[in-house]
């Protein structure tokens, strides 16, 4: 299994999503998700971005460049930006 696939499976399981549900949200087959997770196939860049969005992690976390617990999302309102 490749590291991307291992991380993908870990994050998917952490949110209690089945491969079938994940495949449906991604717009791919269950066989494709299985192939990604086992390392038989790598997702395209576009699919990698979708995977990260669905799992709520960064692409860097999936690629092993950053741990998911360090991902921070900041939202600014126009009032907050003026302060």
C-alpha positions, 0 to 999 in steps of 0.5 A, spaced: 500 500 500 502 506 498 502 512 503 497 516 500 492 510 500 494 509 507 492 516 509 486 516 505 483 510 508 485 512 515 482 519 514 476 516 511 475 511 516 476 516 522 470 520 519 466 513 518 465 513 511 464 507 507 468 506 500 462 506 497 459 512 500 466 515 499 466 513 491 459 516 490 461 523 493 468 523 489 464 521 482 468 514 481 467 507 482 468 503 489 473 499 485 477 506 484 477 507 491 479 501 493 485 501 488 487 508 490 487 505 498 491 499 496 496 503 492 494 499 485 492 506 482 494 513 484 488 519 483 489 524 478 491 531 481 483 533 480 481 527 484 486 528 489 483 535 491 476 532 491 479 527 496 482 532 500 476 536 500 471 530 502 476 528 508 477 535 510 484 535 510 489 538 506 493 535 500 499 536 503 496 531 509 494 526 504 501 527 501 505 526 507 508 533 507 503 536 513 499 532 519 492 533 518 492 535 525 496 542 523 491 544 518 488 550 520 482 554 516 481 561 518 475 565 516 475 572 515 469 577 515 469 584 513 469 587 520 474 582 522 479 584 517 478 591 518 481 590 526 
